[in-house]
Amino acid sequence: MYSEMTDEQLVHKEMALERSLLTSRFQHATNQLEDSSQLKKIRREIARVRTVERGRELEQGLRKNSLRDAHKSSFDASQVGESSTVDAAAGGFLKGIVDKLGGTE
C-alpha cells in the first residue's frame, strides 16, 4: 500500500495522519469523538508509514527522519480533507487550534 508511494507522498501522508490524530484528540477530550477506537487506528497507520519511511532511509543510507525533514516544507495542510462536521458546526474552532499547533497560520 505505502510502498508504491513516492517519498514526498509518504511524508505528506504521515503529516496528514498526524493532523488527523491531533484533531481526533481534541474531539475526544471534548466528548465529540463518536468512535474512540479511531485514535488507535490512526496511531497504527502513522506507525506503518514511519516504518516504510525508515526502511527507505536505511536503503538510501540516510540519517533518521531525513525524508521527513526534506519534504515537510512542501506539505500543504489546507489540502487535507477535513471530514469532520464538528469543526464546521463549531465555526472552525478546532481547525484554528490545529493550525496554530501545526504552524500553518
ABEGO torsion letter per residue (X at the ends): XAAABBAAAAAAAAAAAAAAAAAAAAAAAAGABABAAAAAAAAAAAAAAAAAAAAAAAAAGBBBGAAAAAAAAABBAAABBBABAAAAAAGGAAAAAAAAAAGAX
